[in-house]
């Protein structure tokens, strides 16, 4: 018996906020934390928690720095994260195409 493609979905990415975060980061080299927070319509704590979860998995890089005197945080996909997201999308498309 062949396994259904859903068994290949990445449970870490599949969570809606993390999926939306990964999808946004896949469109850019890096995005500023506040921009992502406003785009996703989540609180600082929700975005921070989800970004940290993806960072621990090696999917997202979190970089802190300054613009003038103001602290900023940028998020970006790692090569491993981009590959995982691409595979996840491929699997979703396979499921949707059935």
N, CA and C atoms as a LAMMPS dump frame, in Angstrom:
ITEM: TIMESTEP
0
ITEM: NUMBER OF ATOMS
294
ITEM: BOX BOUNDS ff ff ff
-5.0000000000000000e+02 5.0000000000000000e+02
-5.0000000000000000e+02 5.0000000000000000e+02
-5.0000000000000000e+02 5.0000000000000000e+02
ITEM: ATOMS id mol type element x y z
1 1 1 N 0.84 -1.179 0
2 1 2 C 0 0 0
3 1 3 C 0.886 1.244 0
4 2 1 N 0.569 2.205 -0.843
5 2 2 C 1.314 3.451 -0.943
6 2 3 C 0.844 4.426 0.126
7 3 1 N 1.788 5.102 0.764
8 3 2 C 1.431 6.094 1.772
9 3 3 C 0.867 7.338 1.101
10 4 1 N -0.114 7.926 1.742
11 4 2 C -0.696 9.18 1.251
12 4 3 C 0.352 10.29 1.367
13 5 1 N 0.373 11.23 0.415
14 5 2 C 1.363 12.312 0.455
15 5 3 C 1.335 13.124 1.759
16 6 1 N 0.207 13.162 2.445
17 6 2 C 0.123 13.954 3.679
18 6 3 C 1.169 13.521 4.704
19 7 1 N 1.63 12.298 4.596
20 7 2 C 2.636 11.819 5.553
21 7 3 C 3.984 12.511 5.35
22 8 1 N 4.15 13.189 4.197
23 8 2 C 5.395 13.914 3.924
24 8 3 C 5.317 15.388 4.316
25 9 1 N 4.128 15.85 4.748
26 9 2 C 4.012 17.245 5.166
27 9 3 C 4.852 17.477 6.418
28 10 1 N 5.472 18.633 6.479
29 10 2 C 6.299 19.005 7.617
30 10 3 C 5.392 19.631 8.671
31 11 1 N 5.156 18.917 9.758
32 11 2 C 4.275 19.394 10.813
33 11 3 C 4.714 20.707 11.42
34 12 1 N 6.004 20.968 11.409
35 12 2 C 6.524 22.217 11.938
36 12 3 C 6.103 23.393 11.059
37 13 1 N 6.121 23.196 9.766
38 13 2 C 5.751 24.256 8.823
39 13 3 C 4.237 24.367 8.69
40 14 1 N 3.536 23.278 8.848
41 14 2 C 2.099 23.231 8.552
42 14 3 C 1.251 24.101 9.47
43 15 1 N 1.744 24.414 10.671
44 15 2 C 0.999 25.274 11.585
45 15 3 C 0.762 26.609 10.875
46 16 1 N -0.473 27.159 10.894
47 16 2 C -0.817 28.328 10.059
48 16 3 C 0.09 29.549 10.196
49 17 1 N 0.443 29.953 11.401
50 17 2 C 1.296 31.139 11.541
51 17 3 C 2.691 30.856 11.001
52 18 1 N 3.236 29.687 11.308
53 18 2 C 4.575 29.348 10.8
54 18 3 C 4.557 29.202 9.284
55 19 1 N 3.492 28.61 8.734
56 19 2 C 3.38 28.49 7.283
57 19 3 C 3.36 29.88 6.648
58 20 1 N 2.572 30.789 7.204
59 20 2 C 2.488 32.153 6.669
60 20 3 C 3.824 32.867 6.778
61 21 1 N 4.52 32.667 7.88
62 21 2 C 5.84 33.268 8.065
63 21 3 C 6.816 32.738 7.025
64 22 1 N 6.845 31.428 6.847
65 22 2 C 7.744 30.822 5.86
66 22 3 C 7.409 31.311 4.447
67 23 1 N 6.12 31.403 4.14
68 23 2 C 5.702 31.862 2.81
69 23 3 C 6.165 33.291 2.561
70 24 1 N 6.037 34.14 3.554
71 24 2 C 6.499 35.521 3.404
72 24 3 C 8.001 35.605 3.237
73 25 1 N 8.728 34.864 4.047
74 25 2 C 10.181 34.902 3.965
75 25 3 C 10.7 34.307 2.666
76 26 1 N 9.936 33.411 2.066
77 26 2 C 10.353 32.815 0.796
78 26 3 C 10.344 33.845 -0.342
79 27 1 N 9.69 34.979 -0.122
80 27 2 C 9.57 36.002 -1.159
81 27 3 C 10.662 37.067 -1.095
82 28 1 N 11.526 36.992 -0.077
83 28 2 C 12.522 38.047 0.107
84 28 3 C 13.798 37.468 0.704
85 29 1 N 14.87 38.227 0.598
86 29 2 C 16.119 37.805 1.236
87 29 3 C 15.997 37.881 2.753
88 30 1 N 15.378 38.945 3.245
89 30 2 C 15.158 39.128 4.676
90 30 3 C 14.008 40.12 4.852
91 31 1 N 13.267 39.962 5.928
92 31 2 C 12.179 40.883 6.237
93 31 3 C 12.327 41.362 7.672
94 32 1 N 11.973 42.623 7.895
95 32 2 C 12.065 43.212 9.221
96 32 3 C 10.912 42.705 10.085
97 33 1 N 11.201 42.421 11.325
98 33 2 C 10.254 41.825 12.266
99 33 3 C 8.921 42.571 12.293
100 34 1 N 8.967 43.898 12.406
101 34 2 C 7.724 44.676 12.491
102 34 3 C 6.879 44.532 11.229
103 35 1 N 7.531 44.506 10.074
104 35 2 C 6.805 44.332 8.815
105 35 3 C 6.094 42.976 8.799
106 36 1 N 6.8 41.935 9.201
107 36 2 C 6.214 40.587 9.23
108 36 3 C 5.055 40.552 10.221
109 37 1 N 5.251 41.111 11.405
110 37 2 C 4.206 41.13 12.426
111 37 3 C 2.936 41.797 11.905
112 38 1 N 3.095 42.952 11.268
113 38 2 C 1.938 43.676 10.742
114 38 3 C 1.296 42.92 9.587
115 39 1 N 2.095 42.328 8.729
116 39 2 C 1.573 41.583 7.586
117 39 3 C 0.777 40.366 8.036
118 40 1 N 1.297 39.644 9.031
119 40 2 C 0.616 38.443 9.511
120 40 3 C -0.519 38.754 10.48
121 41 1 N -0.543 39.977 11.019
122 41 2 C -1.586 40.357 11.956
123 41 3 C -1.501 39.61 13.276
124 42 1 N -0.274 39.455 13.779
125 42 2 C -0.058 38.769 15.053
126 42 3 C 0.67 39.701 16.014
127 43 1 N 0.708 39.317 17.275
128 43 2 C 1.412 40.107 18.281
129 43 3 C 2.915 39.837 18.211
130 44 1 N 3.673 40.7 18.867
131 44 2 C 5.123 40.495 18.964
132 44 3 C 5.443 39.137 19.567
133 45 1 N 4.736 38.786 20.646
134 45 2 C 5.055 37.536 21.335
135 45 3 C 4.748 36.319 20.482
136 46 1 N 3.648 36.356 19.733
137 46 2 C 3.31 35.219 18.856
138 46 3 C 4.371 35.068 17.771
139 47 1 N 4.715 36.172 17.112
140 47 2 C 5.708 36.088 16.049
141 47 3 C 7.061 35.662 16.607
142 48 1 N 7.444 36.205 17.736
143 48 2 C 8.727 35.848 18.337
144 48 3 C 8.78 34.355 18.653
145 49 1 N 7.722 33.84 19.235
146 49 2 C 7.673 32.418 19.597
147 49 3 C 7.747 31.531 18.349
148 50 1 N 6.985 31.881 17.312
149 50 2 C 6.973 31.052 16.104
150 50 3 C 8.297 31.148 15.352
151 51 1 N 8.867 32.351 15.283
152 51 2 C 10.17 32.516 14.623
153 51 3 C 11.253 31.742 15.379
154 52 1 N 11.199 31.776 16.695
155 52 2 C 12.19 31.039 17.503
156 52 3 C 12.071 29.533 17.289
157 53 1 N 10.833 29.05 17.175
158 53 2 C 10.624 27.621 16.92
159 53 3 C 11.249 27.228 15.588
160 54 1 N 11.051 28.062 14.578
161 54 2 C 11.621 27.774 13.26
162 54 3 C 13.141 27.948 13.262
163 55 1 N 13.642 28.868 14.065
164 55 2 C 15.094 29.044 14.182
165 55 3 C 15.722 27.802 14.821
166 56 1 N 15.093 27.281 15.867
167 56 2 C 15.611 26.079 16.533
168 56 3 C 15.66 24.88 15.582
169 57 1 N 14.73 24.852 14.624
170 57 2 C 14.698 23.771 13.641
171 57 3 C 15.705 23.994 12.515
172 58 1 N 16.318 25.177 12.479
173 58 2 C 17.282 25.484 11.424
174 58 3 C 16.641 26.036 10.168
175 59 1 N 15.372 26.427 10.243
176 59 2 C 14.644 26.913 9.066
177 59 3 C 14.723 28.428 8.882
178 60 1 N 14.883 29.157 9.977
179 60 2 C 14.873 30.621 9.938
180 60 3 C 16.101 31.154 10.657
181 61 1 N 16.679 32.203 10.099
182 61 2 C 17.774 32.919 10.755
183 61 3 C 17.208 34.225 11.305
184 62 1 N 17.575 34.55 12.531
185 62 2 C 17.15 35.792 13.168
186 62 3 C 18.4 36.629 13.389
187 63 1 N 18.379 37.835 12.817
188 63 2 C 19.542 38.726 12.926
189 63 3 C 19.105 40.025 13.578
190 64 1 N 19.861 40.458 14.562
191 64 2 C 19.562 41.708 15.254
192 64 3 C 20.616 42.742 14.896
193 65 1 N 20.176 43.985 14.823
194 65 2 C 21.09 45.068 14.503
195 65 3 C 20.422 46.4 14.786
196 66 1 N 20.967 47.437 14.215
197 66 2 C 20.441 48.783 14.434
198 66 3 C 20.263 49.497 13.111
199 67 1 N 19.251 50.347 13.075
200 67 2 C 19.073 51.325 12.01
201 67 3 C 19.144 52.657 12.726
202 68 1 N 20.27 53.342 12.564
203 68 2 C 20.514 54.529 13.385
204 68 3 C 20.653 54.086 14.831
205 69 1 N 19.866 54.7 15.703
206 69 2 C 19.896 54.342 17.12
207 69 3 C 18.878 53.266 17.471
208 70 1 N 18.068 52.876 16.536
209 70 2 C 16.931 52.011 16.825
210 70 3 C 17.232 50.543 16.561
211 71 1 N 16.985 49.697 17.56
212 71 2 C 17.218 48.262 17.363
213 71 3 C 16.212 47.678 16.377
214 72 1 N 16.668 46.765 15.575
215 72 2 C 15.818 46.092 14.588
216 72 3 C 16.147 44.605 14.587
217 73 1 N 15.169 43.82 14.143
218 73 2 C 15.347 42.381 13.996
219 73 3 C 14.904 42.002 12.602
220 74 1 N 15.729 41.217 11.91
221 74 2 C 15.408 40.74 10.576
222 74 3 C 15.292 39.23 10.587
223 75 1 N 14.373 38.73 9.815
224 75 2 C 14.147 37.295 9.687
225 75 3 C 14.428 36.877 8.253
226 76 1 N 15.005 35.706 8.081
227 76 2 C 15.245 35.183 6.732
228 76 3 C 15.217 33.658 6.78
229 77 1 N 14.925 33.073 5.634
230 77 2 C 14.98 31.616 5.526
231 77 3 C 16.432 31.177 5.39
232 78 1 N 16.768 30.085 6.007
233 78 2 C 18.066 29.459 5.794
234 78 3 C 17.941 28.59 4.54
235 79 1 N 19.052 28.146 3.969
236 79 2 C 18.939 27.208 2.833
237 79 3 C 18.13 25.961 3.207
238 80 1 N 18.31 25.456 4.416
239 80 2 C 17.548 24.295 4.876
240 80 3 C 16.053 24.635 4.964
241 81 1 N 15.748 25.84 5.442
242 81 2 C 14.353 26.271 5.539
243 81 3 C 13.709 26.434 4.181
244 82 1 N 14.455 26.982 3.232
245 82 2 C 13.917 27.152 1.871
246 82 3 C 13.623 25.786 1.252
247 83 1 N 14.525 24.845 1.44
248 83 2 C 14.324 23.503 0.892
249 83 3 C 13.103 22.842 1.541
250 84 1 N 12.998 22.95 2.86
251 84 2 C 11.862 22.347 3.569
252 84 3 C 10.554 22.974 3.118
253 85 1 N 10.528 24.296 2.955
254 85 2 C 9.306 24.973 2.522
255 85 3 C 8.936 24.556 1.1
256 86 1 N 9.923 24.506 0.214
257 86 2 C 9.662 24.079 -1.166
258 86 3 C 9.091 22.662 -1.209
259 87 1 N 9.642 21.765 -0.406
260 87 2 C 9.135 20.385 -0.353
261 87 3 C 7.719 20.341 0.206
262 88 1 N 7.467 21.152 1.211
263 88 2 C 6.128 21.213 1.803
264 88 3 C 5.11 21.684 0.759
265 89 1 N 5.456 22.744 0.026
266 89 2 C 4.561 23.251 -1.026
267 89 3 C 4.339 22.207 -2.124
268 90 1 N 5.388 21.54 -2.496
269 90 2 C 5.286 20.49 -3.516
270 90 3 C 4.29 19.419 -3.075
271 91 1 N 4.38 19.024 -1.818
272 91 2 C 3.476 18.009 -1.288
273 91 3 C 2.041 18.516 -1.24
274 92 1 N 1.845 19.772 -0.814
275 92 2 C 0.496 20.342 -0.802
276 92 3 C -0.098 20.367 -2.206
277 93 1 N 0.725 20.73 -3.176
278 93 2 C 0.23 20.76 -4.558
279 93 3 C -0.113 19.362 -5.049
280 94 1 N 0.677 18.374 -4.647
281 94 2 C 0.4 16.987 -5.008
282 94 3 C -0.931 16.55 -4.412
283 95 1 N -1.161 16.891 -3.158
284 95 2 C -2.431 16.534 -2.507
285 95 3 C -3.603 17.241 -3.196
286 96 1 N -3.446 18.524 -3.463
287 96 2 C -4.524 19.305 -4.074
288 96 3 C -4.818 18.837 -5.497
289 97 1 N -3.818 18.284 -6.156
290 97 2 C -3.996 17.84 -7.528
291 97 3 C -4.646 16.469 -7.646
292 98 1 N -4.792 15.779 -6.525
293 98 2 C -5.377 14.428 -6.569
294 98 3 C -6.857 14.5 -6.87
